[in-house]
């Protein structure tokens, strides 16, 4: 009983110290919520992919490959309408190997296309794969797609394959990967801003 009297007297005399009058800070995001918001920002707002973190092989579908156009089975180059589509894909998504959108490349070269239609797998790789006995016996042909590739990566790919073919490489599909692949880990990307936005 004495405890109840003292308690009520204490609360009435020191009501200004009650918890309800202390201003509360706004609720903070938990680590899980921050992580989820960061992932959603990275994927949707900044249009980035987790695969774009890994290095790109020069003879396979690159880390930045998004949209490909089916290539003809006779290893022909892209038609003029396909080249226009590849140019649009490249302007939007960038080179499938290095991710560059070649924003400032055509200042001096007006009218020169920024992106080539890159056969994936490359023609020499597809021909070698088609020559394997299993594919010949079963009639399986390698299907190819065109992906936009900048001039620098296209030249690098051509050099690597020419060198491997002249050396008699038996597995051209492995050329352009490993130590020869394009490493872009230190290059700033728009997706890196996800942490700052969150």
C-alpha positions as CSV (number, residue, x, y, z in Angstrom):
1,X,0.0,0.0,0.0
2,X,2.8,2.4,0.9
3,X,4.5,1.5,-2.4
4,X,1.4,2.4,-4.3
5,X,1.1,5.8,-2.6
6,X,4.7,6.6,-3.2
7,X,4.5,5.5,-6.8
8,X,1.5,7.7,-7.6
9,X,3.0,10.7,-5.9
10,X,6.3,10.2,-7.8
11,X,4.6,10.0,-11.1
12,X,2.4,13.0,-10.5
13,X,5.3,15.1,-9.2
14,X,7.8,14.1,-12.0
15,X,5.4,13.7,-14.9
16,X,7.7,15.8,-17.1
17,X,10.2,12.9,-17.0
18,X,7.7,10.4,-18.4
19,X,8.7,8.5,-21.5
20,X,5.8,9.8,-23.5
21,X,7.2,13.4,-23.5
22,X,10.7,12.4,-24.7
23,X,10.9,12.9,-28.5
24,X,11.4,9.7,-30.3
25,X,13.8,9.4,-33.3
26,X,12.3,8.2,-36.5
27,X,12.5,4.4,-37.0
28,X,15.7,3.3,-38.6
29,X,15.9,0.7,-41.4
30,X,17.1,-2.7,-40.3
31,X,20.0,-4.3,-42.1
32,X,17.7,-6.7,-43.8
33,X,15.5,-3.9,-45.1
34,X,18.5,-1.9,-46.3
35,X,19.8,-4.9,-48.1
36,X,16.5,-5.6,-49.8
37,X,16.0,-2.0,-50.9
38,X,19.6,-1.9,-52.2
39,X,19.0,-5.1,-54.3
40,X,15.7,-3.8,-55.7
41,X,17.4,-0.4,-56.5
42,X,20.3,-2.2,-58.2
43,X,18.1,-4.5,-60.3
44,X,15.2,-2.2,-61.2
45,X,16.0,1.5,-61.0
46,X,19.6,1.2,-62.2
47,X,19.0,-1.7,-64.6
48,X,22.1,-3.7,-63.4
49,X,22.6,-7.5,-63.3
50,X,24.6,-9.6,-60.9
51,X,26.3,-11.3,-63.8
52,X,27.9,-8.0,-64.8
53,X,30.2,-8.3,-61.8
54,X,32.0,-11.3,-63.4
55,X,34.7,-11.0,-66.1
56,X,33.6,-11.4,-69.7
57,X,35.0,-14.0,-72.1
58,X,35.7,-12.8,-75.6
59,X,34.3,-16.0,-77.2
60,X,31.1,-16.4,-75.2
61,X,28.1,-14.4,-74.2
62,X,29.5,-11.4,-72.2
63,X,28.5,-10.3,-68.8
64,X,26.5,-7.4,-70.2
65,X,24.6,-9.4,-72.8
66,X,20.9,-8.7,-72.5
67,X,19.1,-9.0,-75.8
68,X,20.4,-11.1,-78.8
69,X,19.1,-11.4,-82.3
70,X,18.9,-14.9,-83.9
71,X,21.7,-15.2,-86.5
72,X,21.3,-17.1,-89.8
73,X,22.6,-20.7,-89.8
74,X,24.9,-20.0,-92.7
75,X,27.3,-17.8,-90.7
76,X,26.4,-14.7,-92.7
77,X,26.9,-11.2,-91.3
78,X,24.0,-9.2,-90.0
79,X,21.7,-7.6,-92.5
80,X,21.2,-3.8,-92.6
81,X,18.0,-4.1,-90.6
82,X,19.7,-6.3,-88.0
83,X,22.6,-3.9,-87.8
84,X,20.2,-1.1,-87.0
85,X,18.6,-3.2,-84.3
86,X,22.0,-4.1,-82.9
87,X,23.0,-0.4,-82.8
88,X,19.8,0.4,-80.8
89,X,20.4,-2.5,-78.4
90,X,24.0,-1.3,-78.0
91,X,23.0,2.3,-77.3
92,X,20.6,1.1,-74.6
93,X,22.5,-1.8,-72.9
94,X,26.1,-1.4,-74.2
95,X,28.7,-3.8,-75.5
96,X,27.9,-7.3,-74.3
97,X,31.6,-7.8,-73.4
98,X,32.7,-4.6,-71.7
99,X,29.4,-2.8,-71.1
100,X,30.5,0.4,-72.8
101,X,27.8,2.4,-74.5
102,X,30.4,4.2,-76.6
103,X,28.9,7.6,-75.7
104,X,31.7,9.7,-77.0
105,X,33.2,7.5,-79.7
106,X,31.4,8.9,-82.8
107,X,32.3,12.5,-82.2
108,X,35.0,12.3,-84.9
109,X,33.5,9.4,-86.9
110,X,30.0,10.5,-87.9
111,X,28.0,7.8,-89.5
112,X,30.3,4.9,-88.5
113,X,28.4,2.3,-86.4
114,X,29.4,2.1,-82.8
115,X,28.6,-1.6,-82.4
116,X,29.2,-4.7,-84.5
117,X,26.9,-7.7,-84.6
118,X,29.0,-10.2,-82.8
119,X,28.2,-13.9,-83.5
120,X,28.0,-15.8,-80.2
121,X,29.5,-18.3,-80.3
122,X,31.9,-16.8,-82.9
123,X,31.9,-18.3,-86.4
124,X,35.2,-20.2,-86.0
125,X,34.1,-21.6,-82.6
126,X,30.7,-22.7,-84.0
127,X,32.3,-24.4,-87.1
128,X,34.7,-26.3,-84.8
129,X,31.8,-27.3,-82.5
130,X,29.8,-28.5,-85.6
131,X,32.7,-30.7,-86.6
132,X,32.5,-32.8,-83.5
133,X,31.4,-36.3,-84.3
134,X,28.3,-36.3,-82.0
135,X,26.9,-33.2,-83.7
136,X,27.7,-34.5,-87.1
137,X,26.0,-37.9,-86.4
138,X,22.9,-36.4,-84.8
139,X,22.7,-33.4,-87.2
140,X,22.9,-30.8,-84.4
141,X,24.0,-27.4,-85.5
142,X,25.1,-24.7,-83.1
143,X,22.6,-21.9,-83.0
144,X,24.1,-18.4,-82.9
145,X,22.9,-15.0,-81.9
146,X,24.0,-11.5,-82.7
147,X,25.0,-9.3,-79.7
148,X,26.2,-5.7,-79.9
149,X,30.0,-5.5,-79.4
150,X,32.1,-2.4,-79.5
151,X,35.0,-2.0,-82.0
152,X,37.7,-2.5,-79.3
153,X,36.3,-5.8,-78.0
154,X,35.7,-6.9,-81.6
155,X,39.3,-6.3,-82.5
156,X,40.5,-8.0,-79.4
157,X,38.3,-11.1,-80.1
158,X,39.5,-11.3,-83.6
159,X,43.1,-11.2,-82.6
160,X,42.7,-13.8,-79.9
161,X,40.9,-16.2,-82.3
162,X,43.3,-15.6,-85.2
163,X,46.2,-16.4,-82.9
164,X,44.5,-19.6,-81.6
165,X,43.6,-20.8,-85.0
166,X,47.1,-20.4,-86.4
167,X,48.4,-22.2,-83.3
168,X,46.0,-25.1,-84.0
169,X,44.0,-24.7,-80.8
170,X,41.6,-27.7,-80.5
171,X,39.1,-26.0,-78.2
172,X,38.5,-22.5,-79.5
173,X,35.5,-22.0,-77.1
174,X,38.0,-21.7,-74.2
175,X,40.0,-19.0,-76.0
176,X,39.3,-15.5,-74.6
177,X,38.3,-16.7,-71.2
178,X,40.3,-17.0,-68.0
179,X,43.3,-14.6,-67.9
180,X,42.4,-13.3,-71.4
181,X,38.9,-12.3,-70.4
182,X,37.8,-8.7,-70.0
183,X,37.9,-7.8,-66.3
184,X,35.8,-4.7,-65.5
185,X,35.7,-4.9,-61.7
186,X,37.5,-1.5,-61.2
187,X,35.4,0.4,-63.7
188,X,32.6,2.5,-62.2
189,X,29.1,1.5,-63.3
190,X,25.7,3.1,-62.7
191,X,24.8,0.2,-60.5
192,X,27.4,1.1,-58.0
193,X,25.3,4.1,-57.0
194,X,22.8,1.7,-55.4
195,X,24.5,2.0,-52.0
196,X,24.5,5.8,-52.1
197,X,20.8,5.9,-53.1
198,X,19.8,3.6,-50.2
